[in-house]
Amino acid sequence: MSAVRLGIFDSGVGGLSVARAILQRRPCASLLYFADTAHVPYGDRPLDEVRSYALEITGFLAARGAGAVLMACNMSSACALDDARRENPGLPVLGVVQAGARAALREGADTIAVLATAGTVASGGYARAVHRIDAGVRVVQVACPEFVPLIESGELDGPQVERAAARYLGEALESGARVIVLGCTHYPFLLPVLRRLAPPDTVFVDPAGEAAEEALRTIGDRLDERTPSRYFLSAPSATFRPLGSRFLGRTLPALELAEWSRERGRARLTATGTDAAIIEAATEEV
């Protein structure tokens, strides 16, 4: 029985919240992580564009040995999951939206609020996922366009973060919801601020744990825990490695580049090796 490596992708550092959940459960798991730094943030991009990126990244990870792929991006999960499964028969492809819906419904509330990117809100993915399980639950979606740029720049607290969080959280709470889904994998990094601002009875649901459990159940005892993990970016970023190491709780290895091009009208990825500017960037001790 061959060992299985787990592919994970997101537009940037957000998916590392899911990678962290995997590594908390299986510290030696072999991951193939892809951050689409050429296109981050995805939130304001058209759904068809994000779908094309998600399908290509899924294939890219499979070609590099991923035996299962977890879309650690809510927007990709909402708009590309079914297509990725059709394009990759036999490859388990999992998403975070479905995991978040299941976790939220376990709280037993009649109203659920979802903090998400504008794209995820527009896709209606969370409402569909919740209503497939329980059509009687009210789903309130709040677009939070300022969050991802703040997190990608390393801003996790301070006046600007608090102002944005208070505005988005206020809208969710005004709906009567006390169960709030973090509908973007970047958002768990803002949990300390969100909890500080929210009433004490507010329940925040982070889909990362549920998604990690599903991925590990899917792979079972075939998980590769010997091969070193690899981390790919689609554009150079001097901040990804120090910021990602901080978020992941361990120092990231040397990063690899895979650049976008267009072939017959479709976006394509080509691995172009390591990037010295990224590797030589100063890293934080974790």
NORPEVEN-V12292 format. One record per pair of residues at least 4 apart in sequence whose ideal C-beta (glycine too) atoms are under 6 Angstrom apart, sorted by the first residue. I is the first residue (numbers start at 0). GAP is how many residues later the second one is. If there is no record, write none. Layout:
# NORPEVEN-V12292
<<I & GAP> <I & GAP>>
This chain:
# NORPEVEN-V12292
<<0 & 221> <2 & 221> <3 & 63> <3 & 215> <3 & 218> <3 & 219> <3 & 220> <4 & 25> <4 & 27> <4 & 60> <4 & 61> <4 & 62> <4 & 219> <5 & 25> <5 & 62> <6 & 25> <6 & 54> <6 & 59> <6 & 62> <7 & 7> <7 & 10> <7 & 11> <7 & 23> <7 & 25> <7 & 62> <7 & 64> <8 & 25> <8 & 48> <9 & 4> <9 & 5> <9 & 62> <9 & 63> <9 & 175> <10 & 25> <10 & 29> <10 & 30> <10 & 31> <10 & 62> <11 & 23> <11 & 28> <11 & 140> <12 & 230> <12 & 231> <12 & 234> <13 & 171> <13 & 172> <14 & 57> <14 & 170> <15 & 4> <15 & 228> <15 & 231> <15 & 232> <16 & 168> <16 & 171> <16 & 191> <17 & 54> <17 & 167> <17 & 190> <17 & 193> <18 & 12> <18 & 14> <19 & 228> <20 & 187> <20 & 188> <20 & 191> <21 & 7> <21 & 190> <22 & 4> <27 & 197> <28 & 194> <29 & 194> <29 & 197> <29 & 199> <30 & 198> <31 & 29> <31 & 32> <31 & 34> <31 & 198> <32 & 198> <33 & 23> <33 & 198> <34 & 198> <35 & 17> <35 & 198> <36 & 196> <36 & 197> <36 & 198> <36 & 200> <37 & 196> <37 & 197> <37 & 222> <40 & 107> <41 & 8> <41 & 33> <41 & 77> <42 & 74> <42 & 75> <42 & 76> <42 & 105> <43 & 74> <44 & 4> <44 & 5> <46 & 32> <46 & 76> <49 & 25> <49 & 29> <50 & 28> <50 & 29> <51 & 215> <53 & 22> <53 & 26> <54 & 25> <54 & 29> <54 & 32> <55 & 211> <55 & 213> <57 & 11> <57 & 26> <59 & 209> <60 & 5> <60 & 8> <61 & 4> <61 & 26> <61 & 29> <67 & 24> <67 & 150> <67 & 151> <68 & 24> <69 & 24> <69 & 145> <70 & 5> <70 & 6> <70 & 24> <71 & 113> <73 & 22> <73 & 23> <73 & 46> <73 & 109> <73 & 110> <74 & 42> <74 & 44> <74 & 45> <75 & 4> <76 & 4> <76 & 18> <76 & 19> <76 & 20> <77 & 19> <77 & 42> <77 & 45> <77 & 47> <78 & 44> <79 & 4> <80 & 14> <83 & 9> <84 & 8> <91 & 126> <93 & 120> <93 & 121> <95 & 4> <95 & 111> <95 & 115> <96 & 28> <96 & 32> <97 & 31> <98 & 108> <98 & 111> <98 & 112> <98 & 115> <99 & 81> <99 & 107> <100 & 28> <100 & 29> <102 & 102> <102 & 107> <103 & 8> <103 & 75> <103 & 77> <103 & 101> <104 & 28> <104 & 29> <106 & 72> <106 & 96> <108 & 70> <110 & 27> <110 & 65> <110 & 66> <111 & 25> <111 & 27> <111 & 67> <112 & 27> <112 & 59> <112 & 62> <112 & 64> <112 & 67> <113 & 12> <113 & 27> <113 & 67> <113 & 69> <114 & 27> <114 & 29> <114 & 53> <114 & 68> <115 & 4> <115 & 5> <115 & 67> <115 & 68> <116 & 67> <117 & 25> <117 & 27> <119 & 63> <120 & 20> <120 & 22> <123 & 4> <125 & 13> <125 & 57> <126 & 4> <126 & 12> <129 & 7> <129 & 9> <130 & 4> <139 & 35> <139 & 37> <141 & 26> <141 & 29> <141 & 30> <143 & 24> <145 & 4> <145 & 18> <147 & 38> <149 & 5> <149 & 11> <150 & 35> <150 & 38> <153 & 89> <154 & 6> <155 & 33> <156 & 4> <156 & 36> <160 & 4> <160 & 32> <161 & 4> <164 & 4> <164 & 28> <164 & 29> <164 & 32> <165 & 4> <165 & 31> <168 & 28> <171 & 5> <171 & 8> <177 & 23> <177 & 24> <178 & 24> <179 & 24> <180 & 24> <181 & 5> <181 & 6> <181 & 24> <187 & 18> <189 & 4> <190 & 4> <193 & 4> <197 & 4> <206 & 4> <218 & 4> <230 & 21> <230 & 24> <231 & 24> <231 & 26> <232 & 4> <232 & 22> <232 & 24> <233 & 24> <233 & 26> <235 & 39> <235 & 41> <235 & 42> <237 & 43> <238 & 4> <239 & 4> <240 & 11> <240 & 14> <240 & 40> <240 & 42> <241 & 41> <241 & 42> <243 & 4> <243 & 8> <244 & 6> <244 & 7> <244 & 38> <244 & 39> <244 & 41> <245 & 38> <248 & 37> <250 & 32> <250 & 35> <253 & 20> <253 & 25> <254 & 23> <255 & 18> <256 & 15> <256 & 18> <257 & 11> <257 & 13> <258 & 11> <258 & 13> <259 & 7> <260 & 7> <262 & 5> <275 & 4>>
